């Protein structure tokens, strides 16, 4: 009896962790992560950017993660998506997706303090699969940064 309970509990935990690890985030999840990011940047900007880049402190949950760029020069300074780490230090205003959509200027222009705006484009999901899929990012401005968190549609 005890063995069946243990096996059942382990199986239930495996299902729970497998569905949360690969669960697709929602617009509400993205907004919550963006609010967390803004609060953390207000508390300690340098530490938060470092944690985002290292995928620490819960800044990568399933396919929900923040990214931040300087409002002064557009350079991407933080990003938790493993598939686009090579974009760190690049000007977001030059970003375009495989369809040729130049979405970077929209991200930059929509980053406004006290507002959360949405920008749609194509992006690779985090992880090993580099398939480009429709995405929308919620963006705002805080402490001289434009920050966003996207969700895949």
N, CA and C atoms as a LAMMPS dump frame, in Angstrom:
ITEM: TIMESTEP
0
ITEM: NUMBER OF ATOMS
459
ITEM: BOX BOUNDS ff ff ff
-5.0000000000000000e+02 5.0000000000000000e+02
-5.0000000000000000e+02 5.0000000000000000e+02
-5.0000000000000000e+02 5.0000000000000000e+02
ITEM: ATOMS id mol type element x y z
1 1 1 N 0.829 -1.191 0
2 1 2 C 0 0 0
3 1 3 C 0.87 1.251 0
4 2 1 N 1.868 1.284 0.912
5 2 2 C 2.761 2.448 0.997
6 2 3 C 3.5 2.652 -0.321
7 3 1 N 3.947 1.544 -0.921
8 3 2 C 4.683 1.624 -2.182
9 3 3 C 3.804 2.231 -3.268
10 4 1 N 2.539 1.863 -3.338
11 4 2 C 1.625 2.423 -4.338
12 4 3 C 1.424 3.917 -4.112
13 5 1 N 1.345 4.33 -2.849
14 5 2 C 1.179 5.755 -2.551
15 5 3 C 2.407 6.546 -2.988
16 6 1 N 3.587 5.999 -2.715
17 6 2 C 4.821 6.686 -3.103
18 6 3 C 4.913 6.782 -4.621
19 7 1 N 4.637 5.688 -5.316
20 7 2 C 4.687 5.693 -6.782
21 7 3 C 3.675 6.682 -7.335
22 8 1 N 2.491 6.707 -6.77
23 8 2 C 1.458 7.649 -7.207
24 8 3 C 1.878 9.092 -6.98
25 9 1 N 2.469 9.358 -5.822
26 9 2 C 2.912 10.721 -5.507
27 9 3 C 4.023 11.163 -6.441
28 10 1 N 4.974 10.275 -6.716
29 10 2 C 6.07 10.606 -7.628
30 10 3 C 5.519 10.859 -9.029
31 11 1 N 4.586 10.054 -9.475
32 11 2 C 3.98 10.249 -10.794
33 11 3 C 3.246 11.572 -10.885
34 12 1 N 2.508 11.917 -9.843
35 12 2 C 1.783 13.187 -9.822
36 12 3 C 2.744 14.367 -9.856
37 13 1 N 3.854 14.258 -9.124
38 13 2 C 4.844 15.333 -9.127
39 13 3 C 5.49 15.463 -10.506
40 14 1 N 5.755 14.363 -11.162
41 14 2 C 6.36 14.419 -12.494
42 14 3 C 5.437 15.127 -13.473
43 15 1 N 4.15 14.822 -13.415
44 15 2 C 3.181 15.49 -14.284
45 15 3 C 3.117 16.972 -13.967
46 16 1 N 3.085 17.311 -12.692
47 16 2 C 3.022 18.715 -12.282
48 16 3 C 4.225 19.476 -12.798
49 17 1 N 5.427 18.95 -12.569
50 17 2 C 6.634 19.66 -12.996
51 17 3 C 6.785 19.676 -14.504
52 18 1 N 6.386 18.628 -15.185
53 18 2 C 6.537 18.628 -16.637
54 18 3 C 5.579 19.614 -17.281
55 19 1 N 4.376 19.794 -16.744
56 19 2 C 3.448 20.733 -17.355
57 19 3 C 3.811 22.169 -17.02
58 20 1 N 4.349 22.418 -15.825
59 20 2 C 4.716 23.792 -15.512
60 20 3 C 6.017 24.186 -16.202
61 21 1 N 6.923 23.256 -16.387
62 21 2 C 8.194 23.589 -17.023
63 21 3 C 7.999 23.963 -18.491
64 22 1 N 7.022 23.369 -19.141
65 22 2 C 6.816 23.626 -20.55
66 22 3 C 5.514 24.364 -20.823
67 23 1 N 4.877 24.853 -19.778
68 23 2 C 3.62 25.556 -19.952
69 23 3 C 3.841 26.856 -20.699
70 24 1 N 2.895 27.155 -21.567
71 24 2 C 2.966 28.412 -22.31
72 24 3 C 2.364 29.505 -21.45
73 25 1 N 3.098 30.595 -21.303
74 25 2 C 2.639 31.719 -20.519
75 25 3 C 1.54 32.502 -21.221
76 26 1 N 0.813 33.264 -20.44
77 26 2 C -0.296 34.06 -20.943
78 26 3 C 0.041 35.546 -20.861
79 27 1 N -0.843 36.367 -21.375
80 27 2 C -0.678 37.819 -21.266
81 27 3 C -0.629 38.231 -19.799
82 28 1 N -1.434 37.593 -18.961
83 28 2 C -1.441 37.905 -17.521
84 28 3 C -0.103 37.52 -16.883
85 29 1 N 0.475 36.379 -17.305
86 29 2 C 1.785 35.965 -16.791
87 29 3 C 2.863 36.97 -17.202
88 30 1 N 2.793 37.425 -18.438
89 30 2 C 3.771 38.398 -18.938
90 30 3 C 3.651 39.711 -18.164
91 31 1 N 2.433 40.146 -17.911
92 31 2 C 2.239 41.391 -17.163
93 31 3 C 2.783 41.258 -15.744
94 32 1 N 2.534 40.122 -15.106
95 32 2 C 3.04 39.89 -13.746
96 32 3 C 4.571 39.892 -13.733
97 33 1 N 5.203 39.256 -14.726
98 33 2 C 6.668 39.233 -14.806
99 33 3 C 7.201 40.642 -15.072
100 34 1 N 6.516 41.42 -15.897
101 34 2 C 6.954 42.785 -16.17
102 34 3 C 6.871 43.634 -14.897
103 35 1 N 5.801 43.485 -14.145
104 35 2 C 5.668 44.217 -12.883
105 35 3 C 6.759 43.816 -11.896
106 36 1 N 7.081 42.513 -11.842
107 36 2 C 8.169 42.033 -10.986
108 36 3 C 9.5 42.642 -11.429
109 37 1 N 9.733 42.69 -12.741
110 37 2 C 10.969 43.239 -13.285
111 37 3 C 11.107 44.718 -12.947
112 38 1 N 10.038 45.476 -13.134
113 38 2 C 10.055 46.911 -12.841
114 38 3 C 10.357 47.153 -11.361
115 39 1 N 9.689 46.408 -10.49
116 39 2 C 9.922 46.57 -9.046
117 39 3 C 11.367 46.227 -8.685
118 40 1 N 11.902 45.162 -9.276
119 40 2 C 13.275 44.752 -8.976
120 40 3 C 14.278 45.786 -9.497
121 41 1 N 14.03 46.347 -10.661
122 41 2 C 14.932 47.369 -11.21
123 41 3 C 14.912 48.617 -10.336
124 42 1 N 13.743 48.992 -9.858
125 42 2 C 13.649 50.153 -8.97
126 42 3 C 14.429 49.915 -7.677
127 43 1 N 14.45 48.667 -7.208
128 43 2 C 15.156 48.329 -5.963
129 43 3 C 16.665 48.234 -6.174
130 44 1 N 17.109 47.611 -7.276
131 44 2 C 18.538 47.433 -7.541
132 44 3 C 18.723 47.106 -9.026
133 45 1 N 18.927 48.146 -9.807
134 45 2 C 19 48.025 -11.267
135 45 3 C 20.104 47.059 -11.721
136 46 1 N 21.336 47.272 -11.266
137 46 2 C 22.469 46.447 -11.711
138 46 3 C 22.273 44.975 -11.359
139 47 1 N 21.844 44.709 -10.134
140 47 2 C 21.632 43.326 -9.688
141 47 3 C 20.537 42.651 -10.522
142 48 1 N 19.462 43.374 -10.794
143 48 2 C 18.351 42.806 -11.548
144 48 3 C 18.768 42.472 -12.976
145 49 1 N 19.486 43.37 -13.63
146 49 2 C 19.942 43.097 -14.995
147 49 3 C 20.85 41.874 -15.024
148 50 1 N 21.714 41.741 -14.029
149 50 2 C 22.586 40.575 -13.929
150 50 3 C 21.763 39.3 -13.738
151 51 1 N 20.764 39.348 -12.869
152 51 2 C 19.923 38.171 -12.628
153 51 3 C 19.142 37.781 -13.881
154 52 1 N 18.654 38.77 -14.619
155 52 2 C 17.935 38.46 -15.862
156 52 3 C 18.877 37.746 -16.83
157 53 1 N 20.069 38.264 -17.006
158 53 2 C 21.027 37.666 -17.943
159 53 3 C 21.48 36.27 -17.518
160 54 1 N 21.442 35.991 -16.224
161 54 2 C 21.83 34.671 -15.721
162 54 3 C 20.627 33.759 -15.503
163 55 1 N 19.432 34.221 -15.867
164 55 2 C 18.199 33.442 -15.674
165 55 3 C 18.019 33.048 -14.212
166 56 1 N 18.324 33.971 -13.306
167 56 2 C 18.21 33.723 -11.869
168 56 3 C 17.023 34.481 -11.28
169 57 1 N 16.66 34.114 -10.062
170 57 2 C 15.623 34.789 -9.285
171 57 3 C 14.256 34.752 -9.966
172 58 1 N 13.982 33.686 -10.687
173 58 2 C 12.663 33.523 -11.295
174 58 3 C 12.415 34.396 -12.505
175 59 1 N 13.474 34.856 -13.179
176 59 2 C 13.287 35.694 -14.36
177 59 3 C 13.161 34.896 -15.656
178 60 1 N 13.076 33.591 -15.554
179 60 2 C 12.751 32.734 -16.696
180 60 3 C 11.819 31.654 -16.171
181 61 1 N 10.555 31.753 -16.538
182 61 2 C 9.545 30.801 -16.089
183 61 3 C 8.838 30.263 -17.326
184 62 1 N 9.128 28.993 -17.657
185 62 2 C 8.569 28.434 -18.885
186 62 3 C 9.056 29.243 -20.07
187 63 1 N 8.121 29.865 -20.802
188 63 2 C 8.511 30.697 -21.937
189 63 3 C 8.274 32.191 -21.664
190 64 1 N 8.189 32.544 -20.384
191 64 2 C 8.021 33.952 -19.982
192 64 3 C 9.344 34.453 -19.392
193 65 1 N 9.836 35.562 -19.939
194 65 2 C 11.112 36.114 -19.479
195 65 3 C 11.172 37.602 -19.845
196 66 1 N 11.92 38.393 -19.084
197 66 2 C 12.078 39.813 -19.404
198 66 3 C 13.289 40.086 -20.303
199 67 1 N 13.239 41.244 -20.936
200 67 2 C 14.38 41.8 -21.658
201 67 3 C 14.372 43.303 -21.41
202 68 1 N 15.547 43.926 -21.407
203 68 2 C 15.652 45.369 -21.175
204 68 3 C 16.702 45.971 -22.103
205 69 1 N 16.452 47.206 -22.508
206 69 2 C 17.38 47.94 -23.355
207 69 3 C 17.495 49.374 -22.853
208 70 1 N 18.63 49.987 -23.141
209 70 2 C 18.843 51.384 -22.763
210 70 3 C 17.968 52.288 -23.618
211 71 1 N 17.296 53.233 -22.983
212 71 2 C 16.533 54.212 -23.744
213 71 3 C 17.463 55.243 -24.39
214 72 1 N 18.663 55.385 -23.856
215 72 2 C 19.616 56.367 -24.394
216 72 3 C 20.155 55.971 -25.767
217 73 1 N 20.495 54.693 -25.936
218 73 2 C 21.115 54.261 -27.189
219 73 3 C 20.468 53.023 -27.809
220 74 1 N 19.427 52.474 -27.177
221 74 2 C 18.722 51.315 -27.723
222 74 3 C 19.411 49.984 -27.523
223 75 1 N 20.575 49.958 -26.852
224 75 2 C 21.31 48.7 -26.71
225 75 3 C 20.638 47.752 -25.732
226 76 1 N 20.496 46.489 -26.154
227 76 2 C 19.932 45.446 -25.308
228 76 3 C 20.931 45.132 -24.201
229 77 1 N 20.515 45.271 -22.933
230 77 2 C 21.423 45.052 -21.803
231 77 3 C 21.035 43.846 -20.962
232 78 1 N 19.84 43.318 -21.165
233 78 2 C 19.42 42.134 -20.401
234 78 3 C 18.419 41.341 -21.224
235 79 1 N 18.552 40.011 -21.154
236 79 2 C 17.651 39.128 -21.885
237 79 3 C 17.797 37.716 -21.34
238 80 1 N 16.702 37.097 -20.977
239 80 2 C 16.754 35.753 -20.422
240 80 3 C 16.473 34.653 -21.45
241 81 1 N 16.238 34.998 -22.716
242 81 2 C 15.974 33.993 -23.749
243 81 3 C 17.295 33.44 -24.269
244 82 1 N 17.554 32.167 -24.011
245 82 2 C 18.805 31.525 -24.424
246 82 3 C 19.03 31.578 -25.93
247 83 1 N 17.96 31.585 -26.716
248 83 2 C 18.09 31.58 -28.168
249 83 3 C 18.564 32.906 -28.751
250 84 1 N 18.491 33.976 -27.974
251 84 2 C 18.889 35.279 -28.521
252 84 3 C 19.883 36.009 -27.628
253 85 1 N 20.657 35.274 -26.83
254 85 2 C 21.689 35.89 -25.988
255 85 3 C 22.705 36.655 -26.842
256 86 1 N 22.904 36.24 -28.09
257 86 2 C 23.855 36.916 -28.966
258 86 3 C 23.407 38.335 -29.306
259 87 1 N 22.179 38.68 -28.999
260 87 2 C 21.685 40.033 -29.277
261 87 3 C 22.058 41.041 -28.191
262 88 1 N 22.591 40.565 -27.058
263 88 2 C 23.021 41.496 -26.009
264 88 3 C 24.04 42.476 -26.602
265 89 1 N 23.856 43.754 -26.305
266 89 2 C 24.748 44.783 -26.824
267 89 3 C 24.358 45.311 -28.19
268 90 1 N 23.327 44.728 -28.796
269 90 2 C 22.843 45.186 -30.106
270 90 3 C 21.725 46.208 -29.901
271 91 1 N 21.549 47.084 -30.872
272 91 2 C 20.505 48.106 -30.837
273 91 3 C 19.157 47.467 -31.175
274 92 1 N 18.211 47.5 -30.229
275 92 2 C 16.903 46.872 -30.459
276 92 3 C 16.176 47.487 -31.645
277 93 1 N 16.496 48.715 -31.982
278 93 2 C 15.808 49.389 -33.086
279 93 3 C 16.139 48.763 -34.434
280 94 1 N 17.113 47.84 -34.449
281 94 2 C 17.482 47.141 -35.688
282 94 3 C 16.876 45.738 -35.767
283 95 1 N 16.161 45.298 -34.741
284 95 2 C 15.66 43.93 -34.69
285 95 3 C 14.52 43.726 -35.689
286 96 1 N 14.641 42.628 -36.445
287 96 2 C 13.558 42.245 -37.338
288 96 3 C 13.405 40.735 -37.287
289 97 1 N 12.222 40.276 -37.629
290 97 2 C 11.961 38.841 -37.596
291 97 3 C 12.19 38.245 -38.987
292 98 1 N 12.094 36.907 -39.133
293 98 2 C 12.396 36.267 -40.423
294 98 3 C 11.456 36.686 -41.555
295 99 1 N 10.308 37.263 -41.214
296 99 2 C 9.389 37.721 -42.263
297 99 3 C 9.81 39.088 -42.793
298 100 1 N 10.838 39.692 -42.189
299 100 2 C 11.296 41.009 -42.599
300 100 3 C 10.662 42.147 -41.804
301 101 1 N 9.79 41.797 -40.849
302 101 2 C 9.135 42.817 -40.031
303 101 3 C 10.167 43.461 -39.106
304 102 1 N 10.407 44.752 -39.257
305 102 2 C 11.317 45.51 -38.409
306 102 3 C 10.533 45.932 -37.16
307 103 1 N 10.5 45.04 -36.163
308 103 2 C 9.706 45.276 -34.953
309 103 3 C 10.456 46.036 -33.869
310 104 1 N 11.778 46.064 -33.936
311 104 2 C 12.577 46.726 -32.911
312 104 3 C 12.203 48.176 -32.651
313 105 1 N 12.012 48.991 -33.703
314 105 2 C 11.612 50.374 -33.451
315 105 3 C 10.28 50.491 -32.698
316 106 1 N 9.381 49.542 -32.932
317 106 2 C 8.094 49.56 -32.207
318 106 3 C 8.32 49.267 -30.725
319 107 1 N 9.198 48.297 -30.412
320 107 2 C 9.518 48.018 -29.007
321 107 3 C 10.078 49.274 -28.348
322 108 1 N 11.017 49.907 -29.025
323 108 2 C 11.677 51.097 -28.492
324 108 3 C 10.668 52.236 -28.295
325 109 1 N 9.855 52.498 -29.309
326 109 2 C 8.903 53.614 -29.256
327 109 3 C 7.785 53.404 -28.238
328 110 1 N 7.425 52.157 -27.991
329 110 2 C 6.311 51.879 -27.067
330 110 3 C 6.751 51.799 -25.607
331 111 1 N 8.046 51.872 -25.337
332 111 2 C 8.548 51.837 -23.95
333 111 3 C 8.376 53.232 -23.349
334 112 1 N 7.287 53.397 -22.611
335 112 2 C 6.947 54.684 -22.01
336 112 3 C 6.681 54.502 -20.519
337 113 1 N 7.307 55.341 -19.715
338 113 2 C 7.152 55.265 -18.26
339 113 3 C 5.68 55.462 -17.885
340 114 1 N 5.204 54.618 -16.961
341 114 2 C 3.829 54.716 -16.485
342 114 3 C 2.804 54.081 -17.405
343 115 1 N 3.265 53.479 -18.504
344 115 2 C 2.36 52.816 -19.444
345 115 3 C 2.875 51.412 -19.739
346 116 1 N 1.947 50.524 -20.043
347 116 2 C 2.304 49.205 -20.551
348 116 3 C 1.651 49.097 -21.923
349 117 1 N 2.484 48.962 -22.949
350 117 2 C 2.002 48.877 -24.322
351 117 3 C 2.367 47.523 -24.908
352 118 1 N 1.658 47.105 -25.95
353 118 2 C 1.872 45.792 -26.548
354 118 3 C 2.401 45.92 -27.971
355 119 1 N 3.396 45.092 -28.299
356 119 2 C 3.989 45.038 -29.633
357 119 3 C 3.976 43.579 -30.09
358 120 1 N 3.477 43.31 -31.297
359 120 2 C 3.427 41.945 -31.841
360 120 3 C 4.495 41.751 -32.902
361 121 1 N 5.074 40.53 -32.934
362 121 2 C 6.123 40.167 -33.888
363 121 3 C 6.357 38.672 -33.805
364 122 1 N 7.355 38.158 -34.521
365 122 2 C 7.738 36.748 -34.464
366 122 3 C 9.025 36.642 -33.653
367 123 1 N 9.17 35.553 -32.877
368 123 2 C 10.359 35.367 -32.044
369 123 3 C 10.597 33.884 -31.793
370 124 1 N 11.885 33.49 -31.601
371 124 2 C 12.146 32.091 -31.232
372 124 3 C 11.811 31.874 -29.763
373 125 1 N 11.193 30.745 -29.461
374 125 2 C 10.901 30.412 -28.065
375 125 3 C 12.196 30.031 -27.346
376 126 1 N 12.272 30.279 -26.016
377 126 2 C 13.474 29.879 -25.284
378 126 3 C 13.622 28.357 -25.258
379 127 1 N 14.869 27.896 -25.166
380 127 2 C 15.131 26.464 -25.114
381 127 3 C 15.804 25.991 -26.385
382 128 1 N 15.799 24.696 -26.598
383 128 2 C 16.537 24.102 -27.708
384 128 3 C 15.861 24.326 -29.055
385 129 1 N 14.54 24.348 -29.09
386 129 2 C 13.801 24.515 -30.338
387 129 3 C 13.833 25.989 -30.745
388 130 1 N 14.404 26.28 -31.897
389 130 2 C 14.534 27.676 -32.329
390 130 3 C 13.487 28.051 -33.369
391 131 1 N 12.302 27.475 -33.255
392 131 2 C 11.218 27.786 -34.164
393 131 3 C 10.682 29.187 -33.861
394 132 1 N 10.517 29.999 -34.894
395 132 2 C 9.967 31.35 -34.738
396 132 3 C 8.449 31.272 -34.761
397 133 1 N 7.813 31.873 -33.753
398 133 2 C 6.358 31.823 -33.614
399 133 3 C 5.822 33.224 -33.283
400 134 1 N 4.515 33.456 -33.491
401 134 2 C 3.935 34.76 -33.141
402 134 3 C 4.069 35.041 -31.65
403 135 1 N 4.411 36.277 -31.356
404 135 2 C 4.628 36.701 -29.979
405 135 3 C 4.125 38.129 -29.81
406 136 1 N 3.728 38.459 -28.604
407 136 2 C 3.4 39.839 -28.245
408 136 3 C 4.182 40.172 -26.985
409 137 1 N 4.796 41.352 -26.964
410 137 2 C 5.536 41.792 -25.779
411 137 3 C 4.853 42.999 -25.173
412 138 1 N 4.75 42.968 -23.849
413 138 2 C 4.275 44.111 -23.086
414 138 3 C 5.512 44.905 -22.706
415 139 1 N 5.553 46.184 -23.029
416 139 2 C 6.733 47.002 -22.784
417 139 3 C 6.404 48.247 -21.977
418 140 1 N 7.393 48.695 -21.206
419 140 2 C 7.281 49.909 -20.409
420 140 3 C 8.68 50.497 -20.252
421 141 1 N 8.768 51.615 -19.546
422 141 2 C 10.071 52.231 -19.273
423 141 3 C 10.24 52.393 -17.778
424 142 1 N 11.486 52.195 -17.308
425 142 2 C 11.813 52.342 -15.889
426 142 3 C 13.311 52.62 -15.776
427 143 1 N 13.676 53.606 -14.998
428 143 2 C 15.082 53.893 -14.669
429 143 3 C 15.99 53.98 -15.901
430 144 1 N 15.512 54.637 -16.971
431 144 2 C 16.322 54.792 -18.169
432 144 3 C 16.362 53.58 -19.07
433 145 1 N 15.544 52.596 -18.772
434 145 2 C 15.481 51.366 -19.561
435 145 3 C 14.101 51.186 -20.177
436 146 1 N 14.082 50.554 -21.337
437 146 2 C 12.849 50.001 -21.872
438 146 3 C 12.873 48.538 -21.513
439 147 1 N 11.824 48.042 -20.887
440 147 2 C 11.776 46.623 -20.516
441 147 3 C 10.491 46.009 -21.036
442 148 1 N 10.596 44.753 -21.397
443 148 2 C 9.433 44.046 -21.892
444 148 3 C 9.43 42.61 -21.445
445 149 1 N 8.247 42.039 -21.503
446 149 2 C 8.058 40.613 -21.265
447 149 3 C 7.013 40.166 -22.285
448 150 1 N 7.364 39.143 -23.033
449 150 2 C 6.453 38.677 -24.074
450 150 3 C 5.787 37.371 -23.725
451 151 1 N 4.758 37.093 -24.484
452 151 2 C 4.076 35.807 -24.401
453 151 3 C 3.83 35.342 -25.823
454 152 1 N 3.9 34.03 -26.012
455 152 2 C 3.729 33.444 -27.334
456 152 3 C 2.264 33.166 -27.556
457 153 1 N 1.816 33.485 -28.762
458 153 2 C 0.396 33.324 -29.098
459 153 3 C 0.102 31.942 -29.599
